[in-house]
Amino acid sequence: MARPLQASIDLAALTHNLGVVRRHAPNSRIMAVIKANAYGHGMLRAAGALREADGFAVLRLEEAMALREAGFTQRILLLEGFFSADELPLLAQHRISSVIHHSAQAELLQRAELSEKIDVFLKINTGMNRLGFLPEQFPAALESLRANKNVASVTLTTHFATADEPPGISAQLELFDRLTRGLELPRSLANSAAILRHPETHGDWVRPGITLYGASPFAEASAQELGLKPVMTLQSRIIAVQNLGAGDTAGYGGLFRAERPTRIGIVACGYADGYPRHAPTGTPILVNGKRTRTIGRVSMDMLFADLTGIPDAAVDSPVTLWGDGLPADEVARAAGTISYELFCALAPRVPVVEIGK
Ligand SMILES: *Cc1c(COP(=O)(O)O)cnc(C)c1O
């Protein structure tokens, strides 16, 4: 018998969630964000389930080329653009679009001798202060890209810092609109939160990530309320049971101390699998389909589940760490993080099975 931990990826749920995005932004093209190995779900696997998307956004040229090699013909965008001039011939050859976010990139593109022109997304820093031309740099950047012999088309883009929470997007959107007024160029602004909450941001291309994977971009609205279905379910089993007496402790540091006799299950899943080590006692977990809590400190390969109130739980009882029946958002919140980080951290040693084909 193999170690019982596995992640199942529900391909039908991915396709369903793409449909939810489409219903929210019916007049926009969808650039499915599949960076970071599709948020831990497997890039080519996710792209297959999302093949109706109009484009894909990734970070690295290797990822873009792997998509082309797998036969995907839609738009592919490098979200940080290219990093050095030697990548440019490959962008041209494989028709890969690039964000241009600073002038050194624009200059490299101008100097290159390429077989084809490249579609670029000119990024404006409207307040996120991560990537992009400052408002006062934008007009010159646009002018130089329009004069650039290697540029086929320009799409205007920005990224929101607070699409999911106050103060919202209005200041950034107003600045973007003011800078780009009158320009007959396609636009791309919205991440998941803006797609769901701020239809005025939709423009020509929306860029959903987390919603595709069935988690909520909002602290106060559940994925289920948003009509999204979980895609990744992390499941394992109980591999041992211990009976603690009052005063006994469990695990490293003796962090958990039983106040009364307590049955606990040892679950085959630890931080080396991607489960957050900082998840405290009380993090939700399902045993035999019943909701209970983790206790003590997560170890590298195992963690503890409280079996109080689940008398039928025993060795081999199924455990859900997150996913179907236990939203990743709830586990993430208990552990002081977000579902994005849980998904991305799924370790390569965890076997993946595909369901919903
Ligand atoms: C990651 C990313 C997205 C997707 O964000 P979600 O919150 O997952 O929808 C969109 N745009 C850019 C520029 C990104 O880096």
Ligand as a Chemical Component Dictionary entry (heavy atoms), coordinates in Angstrom:
data_LIG
# 
_chem_comp.id                   LIG 
_chem_comp.type                 NON-POLYMER 
_chem_comp.pdbx_formal_charge   0 
_chem_comp.three_letter_code    LIG 
# 
loop_
_chem_comp_atom.comp_id 
_chem_comp_atom.atom_id 
_chem_comp_atom.alt_atom_id 
_chem_comp_atom.type_symbol 
_chem_comp_atom.charge 
_chem_comp_atom.model_Cartn_x 
_chem_comp_atom.model_Cartn_y 
_chem_comp_atom.model_Cartn_z 
_chem_comp_atom.pdbx_ordinal 
LIG C1 C1 C 0 -1.408 36.594 -10.462 1  
LIG C2 C2 C 0 -1.965 37.727 -11.250 2  
LIG C3 C3 C 0 -3.333 37.770 -11.597 3  
LIG C4 C4 C 0 -4.352 36.787 -11.057 4  
LIG O1 O1 O 0 -4.767 37.199 -9.755  5  
LIG P1 P1 P 0 -5.948 36.443 -8.969  6  
LIG O2 O2 O 0 -6.107 37.224 -7.725  7  
LIG O3 O3 O 0 -5.442 35.069 -8.683  8  
LIG O4 O4 O 0 -7.120 36.452 -9.860  9  
LIG C5 C5 C 0 -3.753 38.782 -12.453 10 
LIG N1 N1 N 0 -2.883 39.709 -12.919 11 
LIG C6 C6 C 0 -1.571 39.714 -12.579 12 
LIG C7 C7 C 0 -0.680 40.767 -13.106 13 
LIG C8 C8 C 0 -1.081 38.741 -11.724 14 
LIG O5 O5 O 0 0.214  38.756 -11.369 15 
# 
loop_
_chem_comp_bond.comp_id 
_chem_comp_bond.atom_id_1 
_chem_comp_bond.atom_id_2 
_chem_comp_bond.value_order 
_chem_comp_bond.pdbx_ordinal 
LIG C1 C2 SING 1  
LIG C2 C3 SING 2  
LIG C2 C8 DOUB 3  
LIG C3 C4 SING 4  
LIG C3 C5 DOUB 5  
LIG C4 O1 SING 6  
LIG O1 P1 SING 7  
LIG P1 O2 DOUB 8  
LIG P1 O3 SING 9  
LIG P1 O4 SING 10 
LIG C5 N1 SING 11 
LIG N1 C6 DOUB 12 
LIG C6 C7 SING 13 
LIG C6 C8 SING 14 
LIG C8 O5 SING 15 
# 
